[in-house]
């Protein structure tokens, strides 16, 4: 699914291209949990565009959540929202939503939020995940928890290329080190940003491998083997592409 605007009123909400890409993955009429909602712009965009019917906005911090409530009133969507100051999905009830969005946080934190919520392990829930870091760790943890990746989408925002994962419980497959960086779903996407994204990943892995080798740490053997394998596999995928 391509990223972009989600309605005629999209420009009235100061929502980033990165979050617009997340919004574009939400099914029409969905009931959404927006985890780490910050100032609520993604939640508001989903409701103003008509893509979501209901949003439960959660954030651990009091001030951003208060600002999200003020923004919801300003944009006229507060009656379709619920707000909770909570850690992860702790305030969301099973069956209350059908779609969960976690955007703008580290992949390791997203993985922990999902691991701490056993009721998500049901194929009726769609996960839309946009990690800012540790994407390889998130993909690996998704597979370990039993979640399969349905698709991935790339989006450029502020000169940086982000990716958005859509996943659902079931059909999980173990991922090799290289596939944790470049899953099959992303390679099949044909995204015009893919060559640049692969180049960035390959260069980052090269620097990591070089850094570990220079450190000459005997205890880093397994870590070095992991990154060397990932680099080799990513290089092979790049040549095939």
N, C-alpha and C positions, 0 to 999 in steps of 0.2 A: 504494500500500500504506500503510495507516494506521500511525502510530507508537504505541508503547505497550509494555507488558510482553511478554516473549517466553517466559514459562514460569512455573510455580508457584514456583520458587526465585529469581525475579528480584529480589525485595526484599532478599534476603540479600547481594547484591553491591552495593556503593555506587557504582552507575553512574548518570550523569546522564540526564535526559530526552533531551538532545541525542545522547548515545551510544546510548541505547535506540532512538532513531529510526534510527540507522545500522544497529543490529542487526536491526531489523525488515525491512530491505531485503535481508538476506543470504538466499540460497536455502537451503532445508532440505538438510542434509547436505553443505554446502559445505566446501571446503578454502581457508582464508582466510590472507592476509598482512595483518597489522595493522601498518601503517606509522606510526611515531610512537606506539608502544603505551603510553608513559608507565608507569603503575603496573599496567597489564594488565587493568583492569576490563572493558573491552569484550571482550577475548579470553576472559576467564573467563566472562562472561555468555553469550557465544555457545556455549561448550562446556557450561556447566551447564544451559542451556535445551535442549540437544540440537540446536540449529539448525546448528552447525558440527561437523564430524567431526574437524577438525584445524586448528590455528592456528600460524602462524609469526609470532611477535611480534618486531618490530624497532624499535630506538630508538638514536639516536646517542649518548645520554647513559648513562653507566655506572650511576649511582645509581638512576634510575627503572627501568632494566632489571633491576637486582638486586632491587628491590622487586617488580617484576612476577613474577620467578621465585619469590620468597617467597610472594606472594599465590597463585600457581598451586598451590603445595604446600598452602597453608592451605585452599584450596577444593577440593582433590582432583582437579585437572585437568592437573597437570604432565606426566603421561605422554602426553597428547594434544597437547603443545605443543613447539615449538622456539623458542629464543631466540637473537637475534643482535644484537650491537652493530654497527650498520652505518648507512651513509648511504643513505636511501631504500630502493630495492629491490635494492641491490647484493648482498645475501646470499641473495636468493630465486632459486631455480633455475627456469627455464622448465618448465612442466608440474607443478611442485610444488604449485601452488595453482590455483584457478579463479576466485577472488574476491579483489580487493584493496581494502582500506579505508584511506583517508587522511583522518583527522579531526583537527580541532583545530589546524591550522596555516594559514598564509596561502595564499591561492589562487595567488599567484605561485610559492611554494615547491612546492605540489602539482603545478603545471604543469611545473616543472623536473624533478621526480622522474619524472613520466610521460615527458617528452621524453628523459630519460637511459636509458630502459628500452625498447629497440626491440622486444623480444619481446612486449610488451603489445599490439602492433598486430596483434591476432588476435581475431576475434569471439568466441572461446571464453572470454575473460576479461571478467568483470563488474567495473566500477570503481564503488565507492561512496565519494563524495567529500563532505566537509563542511568547507568553508573558513571560517575566521574573518574573513577580509577578502579584498578584491580578487576577489569572485565574478565580476564582469564580465570581468576579465582571464582568469580560469580558463576561463570558457565560450568566450571567443574563442580561446584557445590549444587547447582541446579540438577545436574545429572545424578549426583549422589543422593539427593533428596527425592528423586523420581520424577522430576519435571523435564519435559521435552520441549525444545525450542521449536516453535512453529515458523517463525520468520525473524529476520533482523533487517533494520533499515538504517541507513546512514544519513546524517544531516550535518551541514556545515554551518557553524554559528560563531561569529567573532573570529574567523580565521582558523578555527579548530574543528576537527571532524569528530562528531559524537556518533554513538550507535544506540539504537533502541531495540530491546529484545522483547518479543512476544512469546510467552511460554505458558504451558498448561500441564497439569499433572498427567503422567502417563507417557508412554512411548519414549522413555528416556534411554539414551545410549551413552556408554562410557566415551569420554573424549580424550584423545591423545594430547600431548603437550601442544602440538601445533594447532589442533582443532580447538583447543581452549582459547586460542587467539583468533583463529579464522575458521569459524564453523561452516559446515557445508551450506547451511541456509543463507549465509552471507555471500559465499562464493557464487551461489546460484542466482543471486538477486539481479546481477547485471547492472548494479548501481554505477552511475558514472563517476562517483567518488571512490569506488573500490580500488583502482590502481594506486591512488595517492594514499589511501588508508593502509594498504598492504605495505607500501614503501615505508611509511612511518613506523609500522609495527616491526618490520624487518630491521630497520636502523636501530630502534630501541632495544631489540633483542641482541644485536651485535654489540652495542655499548655495554649491555649487562654482562654478556659473556666475557668481553675484554676486561671489564672491571673485576669480575670474579677471578679470572686467570692471573691478573696482576697482583691481587691480594695474596695469592699463594697460601690460602687457608686450607689445611688438610681436612678440616671439618666440613668444608663446603663441597665435597665431592658429589653428593646426590643433587644438590642445588645446581651445580655446574652441569651435570648430566641432563637435568630437566631443561635448562635454558638452551643447551647445545642441541638437544633433540627438537625443541620448539623452533629454533632458528633454522635448522636443516629442513624441517617439514614446511615451514612458511616459505622458505626459498623455493622448494619444489612446487608448492601451490602457485607461487608467483610466476614461475616459468611456464607452468601449464596454462595459466590464465592468459 
